[in-house]
């Protein structure tokens, strides 16, 4: 699709730098927000000949582009965070990310005598100390709960105070607080909470016991299944630890070209050279009184940054909050 005449100069003058771009129609309605590490190259792609596989929705959007606005950033990560914030704020009709955002779910632990874990959607979120996520969809969160309950045998019933014996308790797949007053039930719940915060060691020990038991019973297929669970457990915990650290601590993310200083999810400084301790302490103290972001946005931003880190082979360190 050729570039409209009135946009040719705009597109040709776009910078080859990171940032976000916004498309508007002739009535000044915001159509789409995107980000790129090279704004000129990315925006140009919309006006090249599209393939037969290009989605009709995308072709419709391109047809209605009447104005292009940009905002430059120093790094791709800054562009990613800005794009994420603006999409949530404006909910442009052509952003698929808007739909995915609405499908995200979270896991939380109930405050019952015998806590259970539940899945809640964006519309139901009421953040507490024991809220975890985010998960791309309900199926991902359900898998995590099945994983936890298979290993720890926590209850999955919905009664605040379970009294009726269920089938899972009868076949030994639930600890059965409906049958007994279990003083150690909350200790088992704590193992699950630690796992969701990124500490995999307690639950990994439980899995090791399951592996040994399966091997003793010569059930090598089940033992292999538990070993796979142990691998998954470690990888998932790394993600959860980053999200927990990102939301609660001062974090320095080191990539090949830049170093990003976050304070409880707020990006407060970008360094081209790795900063020394004095620089970090000064900047942290300067922003210490800044207003914290809502937990909902923190958790979502943490996941966005985590995905970026995985793609860019970056590492992070937690800084002393003293």
C-alpha positions as a Python dict, from the first residue, in 0.01 Angstrom:
ca = {
    (1, 'X'): (0, 0, 0),
    (2, 'X'): (160, 331, -109),
    (3, 'X'): (228, 607, 138),
    (4, 'X'): (-39, 881, 118),
    (5, 'X'): (108, 1199, -29),
    (6, 'X'): (59, 1406, 285),
    (7, 'X'): (247, 1146, 493),
    (8, 'X'): (549, 1092, 264),
    (9, 'X'): (750, 1373, 419),
    (10, 'X'): (652, 1262, 771),
    (11, 'X'): (766, 904, 713),
    (12, 'X'): (1088, 1003, 533),
    (13, 'X'): (1184, 1230, 824),
    (14, 'X'): (1122, 977, 1100),
    (15, 'X'): (1430, 908, 1314),
    (16, 'X'): (1609, 574, 1311),
    (17, 'X'): (1591, 550, 1688),
    (18, 'X'): (1379, 375, 1953),
    (19, 'X'): (1041, 510, 2051),
    (20, 'X'): (667, 474, 2014),
    (21, 'X'): (443, 569, 1721),
    (22, 'X'): (72, 650, 1715),
    (23, 'X'): (-163, 629, 1416),
    (24, 'X'): (-469, 856, 1392),
    (25, 'X'): (-754, 867, 1140),
    (26, 'X'): (-887, 1180, 969),
    (27, 'X'): (-1112, 1253, 1267),
    (28, 'X'): (-815, 1250, 1505),
    (29, 'X'): (-921, 919, 1660),
    (30, 'X'): (-632, 713, 1791),
    (31, 'X'): (-614, 387, 1596),
    (32, 'X'): (-297, 214, 1713),
    (33, 'X'): (11, 249, 1934),
    (34, 'X'): (331, 60, 1861),
    (35, 'X'): (696, 62, 1961),
    (36, 'X'): (1021, -5, 1780),
    (37, 'X'): (1395, 20, 1821),
    (38, 'X'): (1399, 186, 1475),
    (39, 'X'): (1095, 409, 1420),
    (40, 'X'): (1159, 488, 1052),
    (41, 'X'): (1203, 126, 946),
    (42, 'X'): (905, 5, 1147),
    (43, 'X'): (655, 267, 1027),
    (44, 'X'): (770, 221, 666),
    (45, 'X'): (672, -146, 676),
    (46, 'X'): (304, -51, 702),
    (47, 'X'): (317, 122, 364),
    (48, 'X'): (503, -146, 170),
    (49, 'X'): (324, -404, -40),
    (50, 'X'): (143, -631, 201),
    (51, 'X'): (145, -1008, 161),
    (52, 'X'): (-163, -1222, 106),
    (53, 'X'): (-131, -1332, 469),
    (54, 'X'): (-169, -981, 611),
    (55, 'X'): (-471, -974, 838),
    (56, 'X'): (-774, -788, 702),
    (57, 'X'): (-790, -594, 1028),
    (58, 'X'): (-436, -462, 970),
    (59, 'X'): (-517, -362, 612),
    (60, 'X'): (-823, -173, 735),
    (61, 'X'): (-612, 14, 990),
    (62, 'X'): (-350, 110, 730),
    (63, 'X'): (-623, 239, 498),
    (64, 'X'): (-746, 479, 772),
    (65, 'X'): (-406, 619, 879),
    (66, 'X'): (-419, 994, 832),
    (67, 'X'): (-168, 1119, 1087),
    (68, 'X'): (145, 977, 1254),
    (69, 'X'): (288, 1096, 1583),
    (70, 'X'): (600, 966, 1752),
    (71, 'X'): (780, 996, 2081),
    (72, 'X'): (1148, 905, 2089),
    (73, 'X'): (1316, 720, 2373),
    (74, 'X'): (1679, 646, 2442),
    (75, 'X'): (1633, 269, 2459),
    (76, 'X'): (1400, -4, 2337),
    (77, 'X'): (1303, -99, 2693),
    (78, 'X'): (1185, 257, 2764),
    (79, 'X'): (979, 242, 2443),
    (80, 'X'): (830, -90, 2554),
    (81, 'X'): (726, 47, 2894),
    (82, 'X'): (584, 365, 2739),
    (83, 'X'): (389, 165, 2479),
    (84, 'X'): (245, -59, 2749),
    (85, 'X'): (136, 239, 2962),
    (86, 'X'): (-27, 422, 2670),
    (87, 'X'): (-214, 116, 2544),
    (88, 'X'): (-365, 63, 2890),
    (89, 'X'): (-455, 431, 2912),
    (90, 'X'): (-611, 478, 2568),
    (91, 'X'): (-713, 122, 2463),
    (92, 'X'): (-676, 184, 2086),
    (93, 'X'): (-914, -33, 1877),
    (94, 'X'): (-643, -192, 1661),
    (95, 'X'): (-413, -300, 1944),
    (96, 'X'): (-440, -677, 1988),
    (97, 'X'): (-251, -627, 2313),
    (98, 'X'): (-566, -457, 2445),
    (99, 'X'): (-758, -782, 2408),
    (100, 'X'): (-478, -986, 2565),
    (101, 'X'): (-466, -741, 2854),
    (102, 'X'): (-833, -806, 2924),
    (103, 'X'): (-774, -1183, 2924),
    (104, 'X'): (-500, -1174, 3187),
    (105, 'X'): (-570, -1346, 3518),
    (106, 'X'): (-413, -1371, 3863),
    (107, 'X'): (-388, -1625, 4143),
    (108, 'X'): (-459, -1537, 4503),
    (109, 'X'): (-471, -1722, 4835),
    (110, 'X'): (-795, -1698, 5032),
    (111, 'X'): (-796, -1583, 5395),
    (112, 'X'): (-988, -1892, 5514),
    (113, 'X'): (-885, -2106, 5809),
    (114, 'X'): (-760, -2357, 5552),
    (115, 'X'): (-653, -2129, 5262),
    (116, 'X'): (-715, -2230, 4903),
    (117, 'X'): (-588, -2077, 4580),
    (118, 'X'): (-825, -1914, 4333),
    (119, 'X'): (-802, -1761, 3985),
    (120, 'X'): (-942, -1412, 3929),
    (121, 'X'): (-973, -1199, 3615),
    (122, 'X'): (-877, -836, 3565),
    (123, 'X'): (-1234, -732, 3646),
    (124, 'X'): (-1227, -917, 3979),
    (125, 'X'): (-885, -810, 4100),
    (126, 'X'): (-868, -682, 4457),
    (127, 'X'): (-499, -684, 4536),
    (128, 'X'): (-388, -835, 4862),
    (129, 'X'): (-54, -946, 5001),
    (130, 'X'): (-109, -1289, 4848),
    (131, 'X'): (-189, -1196, 4487),
    (132, 'X'): (32, -1341, 4213),
    (133, 'X'): (59, -1318, 3837),
    (134, 'X'): (15, -1209, 3587),
    (135, 'X'): (-83, -1505, 3368),
    (136, 'X'): (-157, -1465, 2999),
    (137, 'X'): (-483, -1657, 3023),
    (138, 'X'): (-692, -1877, 3251),
    (139, 'X'): (-541, -2198, 3114),
    (140, 'X'): (-188, -2101, 3219),
    (141, 'X'): (-305, -2016, 3572),
    (142, 'X'): (-505, -2339, 3593),
    (143, 'X'): (-193, -2537, 3503),
    (144, 'X'): (0, -2368, 3785),
    (145, 'X'): (-272, -2457, 4035),
    (146, 'X'): (-290, -2818, 3914),
    (147, 'X'): (88, -2831, 3947),
    (148, 'X'): (83, -2696, 4304),
    (149, 'X'): (-211, -2910, 4416),
    (150, 'X'): (-68, -3230, 4269),
    (151, 'X'): (253, -3187, 4469),
    (152, 'X'): (121, -3032, 4791),
    (153, 'X'): (-232, -3181, 4790),
    (154, 'X'): (-400, -2857, 4888),
    (155, 'X'): (-774, -2832, 4876),
    (156, 'X'): (-944, -2711, 4559),
    (157, 'X'): (-1300, -2693, 4696),
    (158, 'X'): (-1466, -2352, 4720),
    (159, 'X'): (-1623, -2372, 5069),
    (160, 'X'): (-1467, -2116, 5307),
    (161, 'X'): (-1487, -2379, 5581),
    (162, 'X'): (-1480, -2726, 5422),
    (163, 'X'): (-1689, -2983, 5607),
    (164, 'X'): (-1805, -3228, 5344),
    (165, 'X'): (-1566, -3506, 5251),
    (166, 'X'): (-1478, -3489, 4881),
    (167, 'X'): (-1361, -3751, 4634),
    (168, 'X'): (-1006, -3606, 4615),
    (169, 'X'): (-963, -3644, 4991),
    (170, 'X'): (-1097, -3998, 4967),
    (171, 'X'): (-837, -4105, 4711),
    (172, 'X'): (-547, -3928, 4882),
    (173, 'X'): (-510, -3636, 4640),
    (174, 'X'): (-607, -3375, 4898),
    (175, 'X'): (-489, -3335, 5257),
    (176, 'X'): (-854, -3334, 5358),
    (177, 'X'): (-906, -3042, 5597),
    (178, 'X'): (-1276, -3127, 5566),
    (179, 'X'): (-1206, -3442, 5768),
    (180, 'X'): (-939, -3336, 6013),
    (181, 'X'): (-815, -3026, 6188),
    (182, 'X'): (-472, -3015, 6026),
    (183, 'X'): (-226, -2799, 6222),
    (184, 'X'): (37, -2831, 5949),
    (185, 'X'): (-198, -2737, 5660),
    (186, 'X'): (-94, -2370, 5673),
    (187, 'X'): (271, -2476, 5667),
    (188, 'X'): (202, -2654, 5337),
    (189, 'X'): (22, -2343, 5211),
    (190, 'X'): (335, -2143, 5297),
    (191, 'X'): (538, -2366, 5064),
    (192, 'X'): (299, -2275, 4781),
    (193, 'X'): (320, -1905, 4869),
    (194, 'X'): (700, -1918, 4868),
    (195, 'X'): (692, -2084, 4526),
    (196, 'X'): (465, -1813, 4386),
    (197, 'X'): (708, -1552, 4526),
    (198, 'X'): (998, -1719, 4347),
    (199, 'X'): (1147, -1945, 4615),
    (200, 'X'): (1145, -2292, 4462),
    (201, 'X'): (1353, -2473, 4728),
    (202, 'X'): (1071, -2585, 4964),
    (203, 'X'): (848, -2718, 4686),
    (204, 'X'): (1148, -2874, 4511),
    (205, 'X'): (1217, -3076, 4827),
    (206, 'X'): (857, -3199, 4819),
    (207, 'X'): (899, -3304, 4455),
    (208, 'X'): (1221, -3490, 4539),
    (209, 'X'): (1031, -3691, 4799),
    (210, 'X'): (767, -3775, 4538),
    (211, 'X'): (1039, -3886, 4295),
    (212, 'X'): (1195, -4114, 4557),
    (213, 'X'): (858, -4262, 4647),
    (214, 'X'): (769, -4330, 4284),
    (215, 'X'): (1110, -4492, 4226),
    (216, 'X'): (1064, -4714, 4534),
    (217, 'X'): (731, -4828, 4391),
    (218, 'X'): (901, -4892, 4054),
    (219, 'X'): (671, -4636, 3894),
    (220, 'X'): (938, -4488, 3671),
    (221, 'X'): (689, -4310, 3446),
    (222, 'X'): (557, -4109, 3739),
    (223, 'X'): (910, -4045, 3864),
    (224, 'X'): (999, -3901, 3522),
    (225, 'X'): (687, -3682, 3534),
    (226, 'X'): (793, -3541, 3870),
    (227, 'X'): (1145, -3472, 3737),
    (228, 'X'): (991, -3270, 3454),
    (229, 'X'): (787, -3085, 3716),
    (230, 'X'): (1106, -3005, 3906),
    (231, 'X'): (1260, -2850, 3593),
    (232, 'X'): (946, -2647, 3528),
    (233, 'X'): (937, -2546, 3892),
    (234, 'X'): (1283, -2389, 3873),
    (235, 'X'): (1214, -2194, 3553),
    (236, 'X'): (879, -2065, 3673),
    (237, 'X'): (1024, -1960, 4008),
    (238, 'X'): (1288, -1747, 3832),
    (239, 'X'): (1011, -1551, 3664),
    (240, 'X'): (818, -1514, 3988),
    (241, 'X'): (1126, -1404, 4181),
    (242, 'X'): (1195, -1132, 3927),
    (243, 'X'): (834, -1009, 3942),
    (244, 'X'): (841, -1007, 4323),
    (245, 'X'): (1179, -830, 4334),
    (246, 'X'): (1076, -581, 4064),
    (247, 'X'): (763, -485, 4258),
    (248, 'X'): (924, -456, 4600),
    (249, 'X'): (1294, -375, 4567),
    (250, 'X'): (1549, -146, 4405),
    (251, 'X'): (1659, -336, 4093),
    (252, 'X'): (1941, -272, 3847),
    (253, 'X'): (1896, -443, 3508),
    (254, 'X'): (2218, -481, 3311),
    (255, 'X'): (2200, -528, 2934),
    (256, 'X'): (2477, -516, 2675),
    (257, 'X'): (2443, -142, 2607),
    (258, 'X'): (2246, 13, 2893),
    (259, 'X'): (2181, -22, 3264),
    (260, 'X'): (1832, 46, 3402),
    (261, 'X'): (1764, 144, 3762),
    (262, 'X'): (1412, 68, 3887),
    (263, 'X'): (1266, 152, 4227),
    (264, 'X'): (959, -61, 4304),
    (265, 'X'): (878, -82, 3934),
    (266, 'X'): (945, 284, 3853),
    (267, 'X'): (1222, 348, 3602),
    (268, 'X'): (1425, 625, 3763),
    (269, 'X'): (1751, 629, 3566),
    (270, 'X'): (1915, 486, 3252),
    (271, 'X'): (2296, 461, 3245),
    (272, 'X'): (2518, 403, 2941),
    (273, 'X'): (2795, 286, 3170),
    (274, 'X'): (2747, 64, 3470),
    (275, 'X'): (2697, 301, 3766),
    (276, 'X'): (2900, 283, 4084),
    (277, 'X'): (2748, 243, 4430),
    (278, 'X'): (2758, 615, 4504),
    (279, 'X'): (2558, 698, 4191),
    (280, 'X'): (2299, 435, 4275),
    (281, 'X'): (2256, 537, 4638),
    (282, 'X'): (2219, 904, 4541),
    (283, 'X'): (1952, 830, 4282),
    (284, 'X'): (1763, 584, 4506),
    (285, 'X'): (1753, 830, 4796),
    (286, 'X'): (1641, 1108, 4563),
    (287, 'X'): (1334, 912, 4452),
    (288, 'X'): (1264, 731, 4779),
    (289, 'X'): (971, 957, 4862),
    (290, 'X'): (812, 910, 4519),
    (291, 'X'): (460, 775, 4498),
    (292, 'X'): (440, 398, 4449),
    (293, 'X'): (263, 258, 4146),
    (294, 'X'): (-55, 50, 4201),
    (295, 'X'): (15, -322, 4244),
    (296, 'X'): (-187, -400, 3932),
    (297, 'X'): (39, -189, 3710),
    (298, 'X'): (353, -304, 3887),
    (299, 'X'): (278, -670, 3828),
    (300, 'X'): (189, -610, 3466),
    (301, 'X'): (498, -397, 3404),
    (302, 'X'): (718, -658, 3573),
    (303, 'X'): (597, -922, 3328),
    (304, 'X'): (657, -692, 3029),
    (305, 'X'): (1015, -625, 3145),
    (306, 'X'): (1073, -995, 3219),
    (307, 'X'): (978, -1089, 2860),
    (308, 'X'): (1214, -820, 2729),
    (309, 'X'): (1497, -946, 2951),
    (310, 'X'): (1460, -1302, 2823),
    (311, 'X'): (1484, -1185, 2462),
    (312, 'X'): (1786, -965, 2532),
    (313, 'X'): (1977, -1202, 2762),
    (314, 'X'): (1988, -940, 3035),
    (315, 'X'): (2054, -991, 3405),
    (316, 'X'): (1946, -805, 3714),
    (317, 'X'): (2062, -750, 4069),
    (318, 'X'): (1865, -645, 4377),
    (319, 'X'): (2020, -345, 4549),
    (320, 'X'): (2042, -275, 4918),
    (321, 'X'): (1739, -74, 5026),
    (322, 'X'): (1914, 78, 5326),
}
